[in-house]
Amino acid sequence: MTGFDVEADGQRLQKVLARIGLGSRRVCEDLIAEGRVTVNGEVAELGRRVDPEADEIAVDGAVMSTVVDGVTYLLNKPAGVVTTAADTHGRPIVTELVPDDPRVFPVGRLDLETEGLLLLTNDGDLAHRLTHPSFGVEKEYLAEVRGRPSRAAVRRLREGVELDDGLTAPAKASVPGDGLVRITIHEGRNRQVRRMMEAIGHPLERLVRVRIGPLSDHSLKAGTWREVTQAELLDLQRAVRRTGDDESGGTVTGEKG
């Protein structure tokens, strides 16, 4: 038999979808038949072959990660650990808290003393979508602050706070108790939440990130991690909100608490 090369012609789409955990091959065939799967922006048909490394595959509009041996971890970062893959000062780093094979990198940053949820992955496209300011993925924090913010102070958080690098985008904010502020932002400015709290007159005592997009896990203890499930990855992709513009004016490398 000649003229047909399975590798050259790609892999069957339903096989790729099943391999990345979207369900059995039959379930994935149903997804395709229902018109819920696109390849490079076009609705796919049963029998479609794809190149997982080159084609953009989406389900219900959410772009799927098809990285071979792709892995994403959810870590509860303790205070005092640096969000980097290496540190010249010999301080503990987040990559030391997760498996070293395959090699993964932190998605965005939490500053040294900020605690809470952090993603680490070897999927560069996912990392880009979750950190670039034009996608606007929410990050929620629980902040312990000095004093109890007034209604006027909370309103400033919600409307935008003037910092030395400009006005912040409106945040979701509430005061669940004395000395506590729950705040959700989608920007990535350097030490943003800390500076916002200082600007309204309530400096931080402690800062914990409790949610990234749809991802939260109250059972994950400080310093421990777990692998993100395929269903959660799909939720993350759905949460990515492309605006086409850089809403925040922030930078990817400056995404810190």
N, C-alpha and C positions, 0 to 999 in steps of 0.2 A: 504494500500500500504506500503510495507516494503522494506528495503534494499537500500533506497535512501535518503540522507540527503543533502539538498541544500547547507547548510552552510559548511558541511564537504567536499562536492565536489567542493566548490568554487563558484564564480560568473561568469556569461557569460562575455566573454572578451568585446564584443561590448557594454554591459551595463556599464562596468567599464570605457571604453573609453568615452562613452557619458556623464557619470557622471562627469568626470574631464574636460569636456568642449570642446572636439574635434569635436563636431557636433551632429546631430541627430543619433539615433541608426542605421538608414539606412545608413547614411554617414559612420559611424564606421564599419558597415558590409562591405561596399565597400572597405574601407582601408584594412580590413583583407583579403577580396577576392583577392585584387590586390597584396598580398604578402608583404605589406609595414609594417606589424606589426610582431614583434618577441616577444617571451616569453622565458626568460632565454637563449637568443641567438638563438633560433630555430624559423623558420617562422611559424606563427600561422595559424590555419585553422578555418573556421566558426564552431561554436559550442564549441570552446575551453573554458574551465573553468579555472579560475585563482584565486589565493589568493593575493589580492592587497597588503597585508602587507608583503608577502614573495617573490613573483615572481617579476622579473625585466621585465617590459614591455617597449618596445621601438617602436617608429614610425619613419620610415625613418632613423633609426640608433640613434635617440635621445631618451634617457631614460626618461620616463614619471614619474612624481610625482603622486603617488596614495594615498598620505597621507589623511586619513579621516579628514575632517575639516582643510585641509592644507590651509595656507594663506601666501602670500608674498606681502610685501609692498615696494613701491619705495618712498623714503623720500629724500627731498632736505635739507640736514643738514646745519644749520647755523653755523657760527663760534661761539666758546665758549660753544659748547655742546659736552659732552663726549660720545664717541662711546663705550658704555658698557651697561649692563643691571642693574648695580648698581654702586654707587660711594660713597666711605667712606668720601669724603670731602664735600659732600652736593652740588656738582655742578649739573647743569641740564644734563640729560642723554637722549639719542635718543629714548629710549623706552617710555619716557613720552610724546613724540610727536605723537605716534600712538595709536590705541586702545589697551587696556590692556587685552582683551579677544578675541581670544585666545592669550596666551603668546607667544611672538616672540623674536628672538635674532638677533642682527646685523650680517650681513655676511661680515667678514673682518672688517677693521677699517679705519677710517679717524682720523687723530690727531686733537687735540682740536681746532686749528685755521683753519684747512682745511674745506672748504665748499663743498657742492655739493651732487651728487647722492650716496645713500646708500641703500642697500637692507636689509630688515628685514624679517625673515621667521621662521616658526616652522617646516620646512622640513629639517632635519639634513643632508639627502643625497644631496639635492640641495646645501646646504651651503658648504658641503665638496667639491663638484665638482667645485664650483665657487671660492673657496679660496685656494685650495691646489695647490702649484706651478707646479705640474706635469701636470695640465690641461691647463695652459697657457691662461686664459681668459684675454682679453685686458681691460685696464682701461685708459681712455683718460682724460687729464687735460688741463685746460687753466691757465697758470701761468703769473701773473704780476711780472716782475723782474726789477731790477735796470739796466738801460742802455739797449742797443740793442745788443744782441749776434751777433758776427761775423759769417761768414760762417764756419770758422774753429771751433768755439765753437759749432755750430749746428752739425757739422760733428762728433765731439767728442760724442755728445749725441747719434747720429745714430750708431756709431761704438762701443760705450761702454765707460763708465767713470770709472776710478779707484777710488774706495772708500776704507775706512778702512777695510771693510769686503769683498773686492774683486772687480773684474771688473763686471760692470753691463752688462746685455744682451743688444744687440742693441735695440734702441728705435726708434719710428717714431717721428720726430720732424720738426717743421717749425716755422717761425717767421711771423705771420700775421700782425704785426705792431710794432711800437716802444714800447719797454717795455713789449712785449707780446711773450710768447712761447706756442705753442700747442704741447703737448708731450703725446705719447701713450706708455705705458709699460705693461708687462704681469708678472712682478715679484711682490713680496710682502715684500720687505725689509722695515725695520723701517725708517720712514721719508725719503723714497728713493728720491722722486722728489726734496725735499728741499735740500738734500745733493748733488744731481747731479747738481743743479743750483749753489750752492755754489762752487762746484768743478770747474765749468767753469767760475767762476768769476762774476756771476750775481745772487746775493741772492734774495730770494723771498720777494715780498711785499704782495702777496695774491695768494692763490691756490684754484681752484675750479675743482672738478671732474665733467665732463660733459657727460661721457658715461661709461657704464659697459657692455662689450660685445656689443650686438646689441641694448641695452637699452639706450635711451636718452629722455629727455622731457624738452624742453626749456620753456614750459608754467607753469611748477611746481615752485611755489614761495617758497622762503626760509622758512623753518619751516613747510611746508605742505607736504602731502603724498597722494598717491593713491594706490589702489590695482593693482598689476600686472595681466594682463589678461592671459588667458590660451594660447592664440596665442603668447604672449611675452615670456611666460615660455617655450614654445616649441622652440622659437628662441634662448633662452638662452641655452637650452640643446643642440641645434645644434651647438652653438658657443663653447661649451666645447671641447677643443682639447687635448685629451689624448696623451701624448708622451711616456709614460712608464718610463720616467726618470724625475728627479727633475731638470728642465732646469735652474732654477734661483739660487738654493742653499738657497733660502729664507725660511721663515717660515710662517705658516698660521697666527699665532698670531701677527706677525709683519707687516701685510699688512696695511700700512698707507701711506698717502701722504707725 
